[in-house]
Amino acid sequence: MAQATHGSAPDIAGLGIPNPYAMNMSGKMLFEWLAVKFSESRAAAAAALITHAMDRVIAESRYLTRDLGGDASTQQMGDAVAAAL
């Protein structure tokens, strides 16, 4: 199971404003754990792809949520990350 360290933020659920970074990176850490636990190179590769996609989206600064200085929604930032993958 992967969960962002800050929890689920129910106070802003459904508003389209949460930053998806922590949840995505939590998934990346799960892939890293799977890579080590099962000597699975594909899981390590998936983790690296997620890191690269998140770094790219943040560096481009086009689809950032408000807490990062942008005006993108959670969906928009998530879509940008998916496209970067």
PyMOL Python script that loads the backbone (N, CA, C, O; Angstrom):
from pymol import cmd

cmd.read_pdbstr("""\
ATOM      1  N   MET A   1       0.834  -1.167   0.000  1.00  0.00           N
ATOM      2  CA  MET A   1       0.000   0.000   0.000  1.00  0.00           C
ATOM      3  C   MET A   1       0.886   1.240   0.000  1.00  0.00           C
ATOM      4  O   MET A   1       1.887   1.294   0.714  1.00  0.00           O
ATOM      5  N   ALA A   2       0.523   2.214  -0.786  1.00  0.00           N
ATOM      6  CA  ALA A   2       1.246   3.477  -0.827  1.00  0.00           C
ATOM      7  C   ALA A   2       0.315   4.586  -0.372  1.00  0.00           C
ATOM      8  O   ALA A   2      -0.836   4.654  -0.803  1.00  0.00           O
ATOM      9  N   GLN A   3       0.806   5.443   0.486  1.00  0.00           N
ATOM     10  CA  GLN A   3       0.021   6.581   0.961  1.00  0.00           C
ATOM     11  C   GLN A   3       0.942   7.770   1.141  1.00  0.00           C
ATOM     12  O   GLN A   3       2.060   7.642   1.639  1.00  0.00           O
ATOM     13  N   ALA A   4       0.456   8.926   0.732  1.00  0.00           N
ATOM     14  CA  ALA A   4       1.230  10.143   0.928  1.00  0.00           C
ATOM     15  C   ALA A   4       1.408  10.387   2.417  1.00  0.00           C
ATOM     16  O   ALA A   4       0.509  10.097   3.206  1.00  0.00           O
ATOM     17  N   THR A   5       2.544  10.908   2.802  1.00  0.00           N
ATOM     18  CA  THR A   5       2.851  11.077   4.222  1.00  0.00           C
ATOM     19  C   THR A   5       1.930  12.059   4.922  1.00  0.00           C
ATOM     20  O   THR A   5       1.761  11.983   6.139  1.00  0.00           O
ATOM     21  N   HIS A   6       1.341  12.964   4.189  1.00  0.00           N
ATOM     22  CA  HIS A   6       0.466  13.953   4.813  1.00  0.00           C
ATOM     23  C   HIS A   6      -0.948  13.433   5.018  1.00  0.00           C
ATOM     24  O   HIS A   6      -1.766  14.116   5.634  1.00  0.00           O
ATOM     25  N   GLY A   7      -1.255  12.247   4.518  1.00  0.00           N
ATOM     26  CA  GLY A   7      -2.598  11.696   4.657  1.00  0.00           C
ATOM     27  C   GLY A   7      -3.474  12.050   3.470  1.00  0.00           C
ATOM     28  O   GLY A   7      -2.972  12.401   2.402  1.00  0.00           O
ATOM     29  N   SER A   8      -4.773  11.958   3.655  1.00  0.00           N
ATOM     30  CA  SER A   8      -5.702  12.096   2.541  1.00  0.00           C
ATOM     31  C   SER A   8      -6.269  13.502   2.355  1.00  0.00           C
ATOM     32  O   SER A   8      -6.940  13.752   1.354  1.00  0.00           O
ATOM     33  N   ALA A   9      -6.028  14.408   3.267  1.00  0.00           N
ATOM     34  CA  ALA A   9      -6.493  15.805   3.182  1.00  0.00           C
ATOM     35  C   ALA A   9      -7.989  15.898   2.894  1.00  0.00           C
ATOM     36  O   ALA A   9      -8.382  16.508   1.900  1.00  0.00           O
ATOM     37  N   PRO A  10      -8.828  15.307   3.741  1.00  0.00           N
ATOM     38  CA  PRO A  10     -10.272  15.316   3.476  1.00  0.00           C
ATOM     39  C   PRO A  10     -10.887  16.712   3.429  1.00  0.00           C
ATOM     40  O   PRO A  10     -11.946  16.897   2.829  1.00  0.00           O
ATOM     41  N   ASP A  11     -10.247  17.683   4.046  1.00  0.00           N
ATOM     42  CA  ASP A  11     -10.785  19.046   4.045  1.00  0.00           C
ATOM     43  C   ASP A  11     -10.750  19.702   2.667  1.00  0.00           C
ATOM     44  O   ASP A  11     -11.483  20.660   2.422  1.00  0.00           O
ATOM     45  N   ILE A  12      -9.907  19.197   1.766  1.00  0.00           N
ATOM     46  CA  ILE A  12      -9.853  19.765   0.423  1.00  0.00           C
ATOM     47  C   ILE A  12     -10.203  18.730  -0.657  1.00  0.00           C
ATOM     48  O   ILE A  12      -9.986  18.969  -1.845  1.00  0.00           O
ATOM     49  N   ALA A  13     -10.739  17.593  -0.238  1.00  0.00           N
ATOM     50  CA  ALA A  13     -11.132  16.543  -1.181  1.00  0.00           C
ATOM     51  C   ALA A  13     -12.203  17.074  -2.133  1.00  0.00           C
ATOM     52  O   ALA A  13     -13.141  17.754  -1.718  1.00  0.00           O
ATOM     53  N   GLY A  14     -12.046  16.756  -3.395  1.00  0.00           N
ATOM     54  CA  GLY A  14     -13.023  17.143  -4.400  1.00  0.00           C
ATOM     55  C   GLY A  14     -12.916  18.568  -4.900  1.00  0.00           C
ATOM     56  O   GLY A  14     -13.675  18.964  -5.784  1.00  0.00           O
ATOM     57  N   LEU A  15     -11.997  19.346  -4.362  1.00  0.00           N
ATOM     58  CA  LEU A  15     -11.854  20.742  -4.773  1.00  0.00           C
ATOM     59  C   LEU A  15     -10.886  20.929  -5.935  1.00  0.00           C
ATOM     60  O   LEU A  15     -10.832  22.003  -6.533  1.00  0.00           O
ATOM     61  N   GLY A  16     -10.125  19.893  -6.254  1.00  0.00           N
ATOM     62  CA  GLY A  16      -9.183  19.985  -7.367  1.00  0.00           C
ATOM     63  C   GLY A  16      -7.950  20.814  -7.067  1.00  0.00           C
ATOM     64  O   GLY A  16      -7.281  21.288  -7.985  1.00  0.00           O
ATOM     65  N   ILE A  17      -7.638  20.996  -5.775  1.00  0.00           N
ATOM     66  CA  ILE A  17      -6.482  21.826  -5.429  1.00  0.00           C
ATOM     67  C   ILE A  17      -5.308  21.082  -4.796  1.00  0.00           C
ATOM     68  O   ILE A  17      -4.220  21.652  -4.718  1.00  0.00           O
ATOM     69  N   PRO A  18      -5.471  19.836  -4.340  1.00  0.00           N
ATOM     70  CA  PRO A  18      -4.314  19.171  -3.737  1.00  0.00           C
ATOM     71  C   PRO A  18      -3.189  18.950  -4.749  1.00  0.00           C
ATOM     72  O   PRO A  18      -3.429  18.732  -5.936  1.00  0.00           O
ATOM     73  N   ASN A  19      -1.982  19.013  -4.255  1.00  0.00           N
ATOM     74  CA  ASN A  19      -0.795  18.743  -5.051  1.00  0.00           C
ATOM     75  C   ASN A  19      -0.598  17.225  -5.089  1.00  0.00           C
ATOM     76  O   ASN A  19      -0.481  16.603  -4.033  1.00  0.00           O
ATOM     77  N   PRO A  20      -0.559  16.609  -6.288  1.00  0.00           N
ATOM     78  CA  PRO A  20      -0.415  15.154  -6.376  1.00  0.00           C
ATOM     79  C   PRO A  20       1.014  14.646  -6.188  1.00  0.00           C
ATOM     80  O   PRO A  20       1.255  13.442  -6.273  1.00  0.00           O
ATOM     81  N   TYR A  21       1.961  15.546  -5.934  1.00  0.00           N
ATOM     82  CA  TYR A  21       3.369  15.166  -5.847  1.00  0.00           C
ATOM     83  C   TYR A  21       3.611  14.067  -4.795  1.00  0.00           C
ATOM     84  O   TYR A  21       4.241  13.052  -5.093  1.00  0.00           O
ATOM     85  N   ALA A  22       3.119  14.269  -3.589  1.00  0.00           N
ATOM     86  CA  ALA A  22       3.412  13.325  -2.510  1.00  0.00           C
ATOM     87  C   ALA A  22       2.854  11.930  -2.802  1.00  0.00           C
ATOM     88  O   ALA A  22       3.504  10.928  -2.505  1.00  0.00           O
ATOM     89  N   MET A  23       1.665  11.866  -3.377  1.00  0.00           N
ATOM     90  CA  MET A  23       1.089  10.563  -3.684  1.00  0.00           C
ATOM     91  C   MET A  23       1.875   9.874  -4.793  1.00  0.00           C
ATOM     92  O   MET A  23       2.127   8.670  -4.728  1.00  0.00           O
ATOM     93  N   ASN A  24       2.258  10.636  -5.804  1.00  0.00           N
ATOM     94  CA  ASN A  24       3.061  10.054  -6.883  1.00  0.00           C
ATOM     95  C   ASN A  24       4.402   9.555  -6.370  1.00  0.00           C
ATOM     96  O   ASN A  24       4.850   8.473  -6.750  1.00  0.00           O
ATOM     97  N   MET A  25       5.040  10.332  -5.516  1.00  0.00           N
ATOM     98  CA  MET A  25       6.341   9.921  -4.996  1.00  0.00           C
ATOM     99  C   MET A  25       6.212   8.745  -4.020  1.00  0.00           C
ATOM    100  O   MET A  25       7.132   7.938  -3.894  1.00  0.00           O
ATOM    101  N   SER A  26       5.085   8.652  -3.343  1.00  0.00           N
ATOM    102  CA  SER A  26       4.838   7.497  -2.493  1.00  0.00           C
ATOM    103  C   SER A  26       4.749   6.229  -3.347  1.00  0.00           C
ATOM    104  O   SER A  26       5.280   5.181  -2.979  1.00  0.00           O
ATOM    105  N   GLY A  27       4.079   6.341  -4.475  1.00  0.00           N
ATOM    106  CA  GLY A  27       4.028   5.211  -5.414  1.00  0.00           C
ATOM    107  C   GLY A  27       5.409   4.859  -5.933  1.00  0.00           C
ATOM    108  O   GLY A  27       5.734   3.684  -6.099  1.00  0.00           O
ATOM    109  N   LYS A  28       6.223   5.876  -6.188  1.00  0.00           N
ATOM    110  CA  LYS A  28       7.599   5.657  -6.637  1.00  0.00           C
ATOM    111  C   LYS A  28       8.391   4.889  -5.576  1.00  0.00           C
ATOM    112  O   LYS A  28       9.143   3.968  -5.894  1.00  0.00           O
ATOM    113  N   MET A  29       8.210   5.279  -4.316  1.00  0.00           N
ATOM    114  CA  MET A  29       8.920   4.586  -3.240  1.00  0.00           C
ATOM    115  C   MET A  29       8.453   3.139  -3.110  1.00  0.00           C
ATOM    116  O   MET A  29       9.239   2.263  -2.750  1.00  0.00           O
ATOM    117  N   LEU A  30       7.180   2.885  -3.400  1.00  0.00           N
ATOM    118  CA  LEU A  30       6.681   1.512  -3.381  1.00  0.00           C
ATOM    119  C   LEU A  30       7.372   0.697  -4.471  1.00  0.00           C
ATOM    120  O   LEU A  30       7.779  -0.440  -4.234  1.00  0.00           O
ATOM    121  N   PHE A  31       7.504   1.272  -5.658  1.00  0.00           N
ATOM    122  CA  PHE A  31       8.230   0.577  -6.738  1.00  0.00           C
ATOM    123  C   PHE A  31       9.684   0.314  -6.340  1.00  0.00           C
ATOM    124  O   PHE A  31      10.222  -0.758  -6.618  1.00  0.00           O
ATOM    125  N   GLU A  32      10.316   1.288  -5.693  1.00  0.00           N
ATOM    126  CA  GLU A  32      11.699   1.089  -5.248  1.00  0.00           C
ATOM    127  C   GLU A  32      11.789  -0.060  -4.241  1.00  0.00           C
ATOM    128  O   GLU A  32      12.710  -0.874  -4.305  1.00  0.00           O
ATOM    129  N   TRP A  33      10.844  -0.123  -3.327  1.00  0.00           N
ATOM    130  CA  TRP A  33      10.831  -1.201  -2.339  1.00  0.00           C
ATOM    131  C   TRP A  33      10.643  -2.542  -3.034  1.00  0.00           C
ATOM    132  O   TRP A  33      11.332  -3.512  -2.719  1.00  0.00           O
ATOM    133  N   LEU A  34       9.706  -2.597  -3.983  1.00  0.00           N
ATOM    134  CA  LEU A  34       9.478  -3.843  -4.725  1.00  0.00           C
ATOM    135  C   LEU A  34      10.728  -4.265  -5.486  1.00  0.00           C
ATOM    136  O   LEU A  34      11.040  -5.452  -5.577  1.00  0.00           O
ATOM    137  N   ALA A  35      11.442  -3.279  -6.034  1.00  0.00           N
ATOM    138  CA  ALA A  35      12.671  -3.584  -6.776  1.00  0.00           C
ATOM    139  C   ALA A  35      13.702  -4.252  -5.884  1.00  0.00           C
ATOM    140  O   ALA A  35      14.360  -5.210  -6.291  1.00  0.00           O
ATOM    141  N   VAL A  36      13.840  -3.748  -4.675  1.00  0.00           N
ATOM    142  CA  VAL A  36      14.808  -4.310  -3.736  1.00  0.00           C
ATOM    143  C   VAL A  36      14.318  -5.649  -3.195  1.00  0.00           C
ATOM    144  O   VAL A  36      15.058  -6.632  -3.180  1.00  0.00           O
ATOM    145  N   LYS A  37      13.080  -5.677  -2.758  1.00  0.00           N
ATOM    146  CA  LYS A  37      12.510  -6.871  -2.112  1.00  0.00           C
ATOM    147  C   LYS A  37      12.542  -8.085  -3.039  1.00  0.00           C
ATOM    148  O   LYS A  37      12.837  -9.198  -2.604  1.00  0.00           O
ATOM    149  N   PHE A  38      12.233  -7.863  -4.334  1.00  0.00           N
ATOM    150  CA  PHE A  38      12.116  -8.976  -5.268  1.00  0.00           C
ATOM    151  C   PHE A  38      13.165  -8.951  -6.378  1.00  0.00           C
ATOM    152  O   PHE A  38      13.047  -9.680  -7.363  1.00  0.00           O
ATOM    153  N   SER A  39      14.186  -8.115  -6.219  1.00  0.00           N
ATOM    154  CA  SER A  39      15.232  -7.980  -7.247  1.00  0.00           C
ATOM    155  C   SER A  39      14.591  -7.791  -8.630  1.00  0.00           C
ATOM    156  O   SER A  39      14.936  -8.471  -9.596  1.00  0.00           O
ATOM    157  N   GLU A  40      13.664  -6.862  -8.687  1.00  0.00           N
ATOM    158  CA  GLU A  40      12.871  -6.650  -9.897  1.00  0.00           C
ATOM    159  C   GLU A  40      13.304  -5.371 -10.612  1.00  0.00           C
ATOM    160  O   GLU A  40      12.990  -4.265 -10.172  1.00  0.00           O
ATOM    161  N   SER A  41      14.014  -5.535 -11.697  1.00  0.00           N
ATOM    162  CA  SER A  41      14.542  -4.379 -12.419  1.00  0.00           C
ATOM    163  C   SER A  41      13.437  -3.535 -13.053  1.00  0.00           C
ATOM    164  O   SER A  41      13.603  -2.326 -13.215  1.00  0.00           O
ATOM    165  N   ARG A  42      12.323  -4.153 -13.409  1.00  0.00           N
ATOM    166  CA  ARG A  42      11.226  -3.372 -14.007  1.00  0.00           C
ATOM    167  C   ARG A  42      10.609  -2.423 -12.990  1.00  0.00           C
ATOM    168  O   ARG A  42      10.177  -1.328 -13.349  1.00  0.00           O
ATOM    169  N   ALA A  43      10.563  -2.828 -11.735  1.00  0.00           N
ATOM    170  CA  ALA A  43      10.044  -1.945 -10.689  1.00  0.00           C
ATOM    171  C   ALA A  43      10.994  -0.764 -10.475  1.00  0.00           C
ATOM    172  O   ALA A  43      10.551   0.366 -10.270  1.00  0.00           O
ATOM    173  N   ALA A  44      12.292  -1.031 -10.525  1.00  0.00           N
ATOM    174  CA  ALA A  44      13.280   0.052 -10.404  1.00  0.00           C
ATOM    175  C   ALA A  44      13.157   1.015 -11.576  1.00  0.00           C
ATOM    176  O   ALA A  44      13.266   2.228 -11.400  1.00  0.00           O
ATOM    177  N   ALA A  45      12.931   0.483 -12.762  1.00  0.00           N
ATOM    178  CA  ALA A  45      12.766   1.332 -13.940  1.00  0.00           C
ATOM    179  C   ALA A  45      11.506   2.188 -13.822  1.00  0.00           C
ATOM    180  O   ALA A  45      11.513   3.359 -14.201  1.00  0.00           O
ATOM    181  N   ALA A  46      10.435   1.611 -13.302  1.00  0.00           N
ATOM    182  CA  ALA A  46       9.192   2.367 -13.108  1.00  0.00           C
ATOM    183  C   ALA A  46       9.413   3.509 -12.124  1.00  0.00           C
ATOM    184  O   ALA A  46       8.923   4.617 -12.340  1.00  0.00           O
ATOM    185  N   ALA A  47      10.144   3.246 -11.050  1.00  0.00           N
ATOM    186  CA  ALA A  47      10.451   4.290 -10.069  1.00  0.00           C
ATOM    187  C   ALA A  47      11.231   5.427 -10.709  1.00  0.00           C
ATOM    188  O   ALA A  47      10.950   6.598 -10.455  1.00  0.00           O
ATOM    189  N   ALA A  48      12.197   5.088 -11.530  1.00  0.00           N
ATOM    190  CA  ALA A  48      13.005   6.108 -12.204  1.00  0.00           C
ATOM    191  C   ALA A  48      12.160   6.931 -13.170  1.00  0.00           C
ATOM    192  O   ALA A  48      12.359   8.140 -13.293  1.00  0.00           O
ATOM    193  N   LEU A  49      11.222   6.289 -13.853  1.00  0.00           N
ATOM    194  CA  LEU A  49      10.336   7.007 -14.771  1.00  0.00           C
ATOM    195  C   LEU A  49       9.456   8.007 -14.030  1.00  0.00           C
ATOM    196  O   LEU A  49       9.247   9.126 -14.497  1.00  0.00           O
ATOM    197  N   ILE A  50       8.947   7.601 -12.880  1.00  0.00           N
ATOM    198  CA  ILE A  50       8.108   8.502 -12.082  1.00  0.00           C
ATOM    199  C   ILE A  50       8.927   9.703 -11.618  1.00  0.00           C
ATOM    200  O   ILE A  50       8.468  10.843 -11.700  1.00  0.00           O
ATOM    201  N   THR A  51      10.131   9.447 -11.133  1.00  0.00           N
ATOM    202  CA  THR A  51      10.997  10.542 -10.696  1.00  0.00           C
ATOM    203  C   THR A  51      11.259  11.511 -11.846  1.00  0.00           C
ATOM    204  O   THR A  51      11.158  12.726 -11.674  1.00  0.00           O
ATOM    205  N   HIS A  52      11.589  10.979 -13.002  1.00  0.00           N
ATOM    206  CA  HIS A  52      11.879  11.819 -14.167  1.00  0.00           C
ATOM    207  C   HIS A  52      10.642  12.634 -14.564  1.00  0.00           C
ATOM    208  O   HIS A  52      10.752  13.824 -14.861  1.00  0.00           O
ATOM    209  N   ALA A  53       9.480  12.004 -14.570  1.00  0.00           N
ATOM    210  CA  ALA A  53       8.251  12.705 -14.957  1.00  0.00           C
ATOM    211  C   ALA A  53       7.926  13.831 -13.979  1.00  0.00           C
ATOM    212  O   ALA A  53       7.573  14.933 -14.400  1.00  0.00           O
ATOM    213  N   MET A  54       8.043  13.566 -12.679  1.00  0.00           N
ATOM    214  CA  MET A  54       7.759  14.605 -11.690  1.00  0.00           C
ATOM    215  C   MET A  54       8.757  15.747 -11.814  1.00  0.00           C
ATOM    216  O   MET A  54       8.374  16.916 -11.769  1.00  0.00           O
ATOM    217  N   ASP A  55      10.031  15.416 -11.970  1.00  0.00           N
ATOM    218  CA  ASP A  55      11.059  16.451 -12.127  1.00  0.00           C
ATOM    219  C   ASP A  55      10.788  17.311 -13.359  1.00  0.00           C
ATOM    220  O   ASP A  55      10.948  18.531 -13.320  1.00  0.00           O
ATOM    221  N   ARG A  56      10.383  16.678 -14.433  1.00  0.00           N
ATOM    222  CA  ARG A  56      10.118  17.395 -15.689  1.00  0.00           C
ATOM    223  C   ARG A  56       8.940  18.356 -15.541  1.00  0.00           C
ATOM    224  O   ARG A  56       9.020  19.511 -15.959  1.00  0.00           O
ATOM    225  N   VAL A  57       7.854  17.879 -14.951  1.00  0.00           N
ATOM    226  CA  VAL A  57       6.664  18.724 -14.781  1.00  0.00           C
ATOM    227  C   VAL A  57       6.997  19.931 -13.903  1.00  0.00           C
ATOM    228  O   VAL A  57       6.591  21.052 -14.208  1.00  0.00           O
ATOM    229  N   ILE A  58       7.718  19.708 -12.841  1.00  0.00           N
ATOM    230  CA  ILE A  58       8.064  20.816 -11.949  1.00  0.00           C
ATOM    231  C   ILE A  58       9.034  21.783 -12.640  1.00  0.00           C
ATOM    232  O   ILE A  58       8.887  22.998 -12.509  1.00  0.00           O
ATOM    233  N   ALA A  59      10.005  21.265 -13.362  1.00  0.00           N
ATOM    234  CA  ALA A  59      10.972  22.129 -14.047  1.00  0.00           C
ATOM    235  C   ALA A  59      10.308  22.967 -15.131  1.00  0.00           C
ATOM    236  O   ALA A  59      10.668  24.128 -15.324  1.00  0.00           O
ATOM    237  N   GLU A  60       9.346  22.391 -15.835  1.00  0.00           N
ATOM    238  CA  GLU A  60       8.662  23.129 -16.898  1.00  0.00           C
ATOM    239  C   GLU A  60       7.735  24.211 -16.350  1.00  0.00           C
ATOM    240  O   GLU A  60       7.465  25.200 -17.031  1.00  0.00           O
ATOM    241  N   SER A  61       7.251  24.028 -15.132  1.00  0.00           N
ATOM    242  CA  SER A  61       6.409  25.011 -14.426  1.00  0.00           C
ATOM    243  C   SER A  61       5.122  25.399 -15.158  1.00  0.00           C
ATOM    244  O   SER A  61       4.585  26.479 -14.910  1.00  0.00           O
ATOM    245  N   ARG A  62       4.625  24.565 -16.035  1.00  0.00           N
ATOM    246  CA  ARG A  62       3.385  24.887 -16.753  1.00  0.00           C
ATOM    247  C   ARG A  62       2.153  24.409 -16.011  1.00  0.00           C
ATOM    248  O   ARG A  62       1.114  25.069 -16.040  1.00  0.00           O
ATOM    249  N   TYR A  63       2.257  23.270 -15.347  1.00  0.00           N
ATOM    250  CA  TYR A  63       1.103  22.666 -14.675  1.00  0.00           C
ATOM    251  C   TYR A  63       1.424  22.410 -13.207  1.00  0.00           C
ATOM    252  O   TYR A  63       1.591  21.268 -12.780  1.00  0.00           O
ATOM    253  N   LEU A  64       1.506  23.479 -12.460  1.00  0.00           N
ATOM    254  CA  LEU A  64       1.790  23.384 -11.034  1.00  0.00           C
ATOM    255  C   LEU A  64       0.556  23.814 -10.246  1.00  0.00           C
ATOM    256  O   LEU A  64      -0.159  24.735 -10.641  1.00  0.00           O
ATOM    257  N   THR A  65       0.322  23.140  -9.143  1.00  0.00           N
ATOM    258  CA  THR A  65      -0.789  23.511  -8.274  1.00  0.00           C
ATOM    259  C   THR A  65      -0.450  24.798  -7.521  1.00  0.00           C
ATOM    260  O   THR A  65       0.693  25.254  -7.523  1.00  0.00           O
ATOM    261  N   ARG A  66      -1.460  25.367  -6.885  1.00  0.00           N
ATOM    262  CA  ARG A  66      -1.285  26.665  -6.227  1.00  0.00           C
ATOM    263  C   ARG A  66      -0.173  26.682  -5.185  1.00  0.00           C
ATOM    264  O   ARG A  66       0.539  27.678  -5.056  1.00  0.00           O
ATOM    265  N   ASP A  67      -0.020  25.595  -4.445  1.00  0.00           N
ATOM    266  CA  ASP A  67       1.016  25.572  -3.409  1.00  0.00           C
ATOM    267  C   ASP A  67       2.421  25.640  -3.993  1.00  0.00           C
ATOM    268  O   ASP A  67       3.378  25.930  -3.275  1.00  0.00           O
ATOM    269  N   LEU A  68       2.550  25.374  -5.292  1.00  0.00           N
ATOM    270  CA  LEU A  68       3.846  25.454  -5.976  1.00  0.00           C
ATOM    271  C   LEU A  68       3.956  26.719  -6.822  1.00  0.00           C
ATOM    272  O   LEU A  68       4.894  26.869  -7.605  1.00  0.00           O
ATOM    273  N   GLY A  69       2.996  27.624  -6.663  1.00  0.00           N
ATOM    274  CA  GLY A  69       3.042  28.886  -7.382  1.00  0.00           C
ATOM    275  C   GLY A  69       2.319  28.902  -8.714  1.00  0.00           C
ATOM    276  O   GLY A  69       2.398  29.882  -9.455  1.00  0.00           O
ATOM    277  N   GLY A  70       1.617  27.825  -9.024  1.00  0.00           N
ATOM    278  CA  GLY A  70       0.888  27.766 -10.292  1.00  0.00           C
ATOM    279  C   GLY A  70      -0.604  27.931 -10.087  1.00  0.00           C
ATOM    280  O   GLY A  70      -1.062  28.317  -9.011  1.00  0.00           O
ATOM    281  N   ASP A  71      -1.356  27.631 -11.137  1.00  0.00           N
ATOM    282  CA  ASP A  71      -2.807  27.702 -11.029  1.00  0.00           C
ATOM    283  C   ASP A  71      -3.492  26.460 -11.586  1.00  0.00           C
ATOM    284  O   ASP A  71      -4.694  26.470 -11.853  1.00  0.00           O
ATOM    285  N   ALA A  72      -2.718  25.388 -11.760  1.00  0.00           N
ATOM    286  CA  ALA A  72      -3.266  24.143 -12.291  1.00  0.00           C
ATOM    287  C   ALA A  72      -4.064  23.397 -11.220  1.00  0.00           C
ATOM    288  O   ALA A  72      -3.799  23.511 -10.023  1.00  0.00           O
ATOM    289  N   SER A  73      -5.033  22.645 -11.685  1.00  0.00           N
ATOM    290  CA  SER A  73      -5.790  21.779 -10.779  1.00  0.00           C
ATOM    291  C   SER A  73      -4.997  20.495 -10.535  1.00  0.00           C
ATOM    292  O   SER A  73      -3.996  20.227 -11.200  1.00  0.00           O
ATOM    293  N   THR A  74      -5.461  19.720  -9.579  1.00  0.00           N
ATOM    294  CA  THR A  74      -4.850  18.415  -9.312  1.00  0.00           C
ATOM    295  C   THR A  74      -4.867  17.575 -10.583  1.00  0.00           C
ATOM    296  O   THR A  74      -3.866  16.949 -10.930  1.00  0.00           O
ATOM    297  N   GLN A  75      -6.000  17.562 -11.274  1.00  0.00           N
ATOM    298  CA  GLN A  75      -6.153  16.783 -12.498  1.00  0.00           C
ATOM    299  C   GLN A  75      -5.175  17.231 -13.578  1.00  0.00           C
ATOM    300  O   GLN A  75      -4.549  16.405 -14.241  1.00  0.00           O
ATOM    301  N   GLN A  76      -5.049  18.539 -13.748  1.00  0.00           N
ATOM    302  CA  GLN A  76      -4.137  19.069 -14.764  1.00  0.00           C
ATOM    303  C   GLN A  76      -2.689  18.684 -14.480  1.00  0.00           C
ATOM    304  O   GLN A  76      -1.952  18.291 -15.385  1.00  0.00           O
ATOM    305  N   MET A  77      -2.288  18.801 -13.214  1.00  0.00           N
ATOM    306  CA  MET A  77      -0.914  18.418 -12.873  1.00  0.00           C
ATOM    307  C   MET A  77      -0.735  16.918 -13.031  1.00  0.00           C
ATOM    308  O   MET A  77       0.288  16.461 -13.540  1.00  0.00           O
ATOM    309  N   GLY A  78      -1.721  16.156 -12.601  1.00  0.00           N
ATOM    310  CA  GLY A  78      -1.644  14.701 -12.769  1.00  0.00           C
ATOM    311  C   GLY A  78      -1.579  14.288 -14.229  1.00  0.00           C
ATOM    312  O   GLY A  78      -0.828  13.383 -14.590  1.00  0.00           O
ATOM    313  N   ASP A  79      -2.362  14.949 -15.065  1.00  0.00           N
ATOM    314  CA  ASP A  79      -2.321  14.662 -16.508  1.00  0.00           C
ATOM    315  C   ASP A  79      -0.965  15.007 -17.092  1.00  0.00           C
ATOM    316  O   ASP A  79      -0.465  14.296 -17.964  1.00  0.00           O
ATOM    317  N   ALA A  80      -0.360  16.098 -16.621  1.00  0.00           N
ATOM    318  CA  ALA A  80       0.966  16.495 -17.102  1.00  0.00           C
ATOM    319  C   ALA A  80       2.009  15.444 -16.720  1.00  0.00           C
ATOM    320  O   ALA A  80       2.900  15.125 -17.508  1.00  0.00           O
ATOM    321  N   VAL A  81       1.888  14.921 -15.524  1.00  0.00           N
ATOM    322  CA  VAL A  81       2.817  13.866 -15.082  1.00  0.00           C
ATOM    323  C   VAL A  81       2.623  12.625 -15.929  1.00  0.00           C
ATOM    324  O   VAL A  81       3.596  12.014 -16.372  1.00  0.00           O
ATOM    325  N   ALA A  82       1.368  12.244 -16.158  1.00  0.00           N
ATOM    326  CA  ALA A  82       1.081  11.060 -16.987  1.00  0.00           C
ATOM    327  C   ALA A  82       1.639  11.244 -18.401  1.00  0.00           C
ATOM    328  O   ALA A  82       2.192  10.308 -18.978  1.00  0.00           O
ATOM    329  N   ALA A  83       1.495  12.438 -18.951  1.00  0.00           N
ATOM    330  CA  ALA A  83       2.022  12.705 -20.299  1.00  0.00           C
ATOM    331  C   ALA A  83       3.549  12.642 -20.295  1.00  0.00           C
ATOM    332  O   ALA A  83       4.151  12.187 -21.267  1.00  0.00           O
ATOM    333  N   ALA A  84       4.170  13.089 -19.222  1.00  0.00           N
ATOM    334  CA  ALA A  84       5.637  13.071 -19.121  1.00  0.00           C
ATOM    335  C   ALA A  84       6.177  11.647 -18.980  1.00  0.00           C
ATOM    336  O   ALA A  84       7.336  11.390 -19.307  1.00  0.00           O
ATOM    337  N   LEU A  85       5.353  10.729 -18.499  1.00  0.00           N
ATOM    338  CA  LEU A  85       5.794   9.338 -18.382  1.00  0.00           C
ATOM    339  C   LEU A  85       6.006   8.747 -19.762  1.00  0.00           C
ATOM    340  O   LEU A  85       6.379   7.580 -19.883  1.00  0.00           O
TER     341      LEU A  85
END
""", "prot")
cmd.dss("prot")
cmd.show_as("cartoon", "prot")
cmd.util.cbc("prot")
cmd.orient("prot")
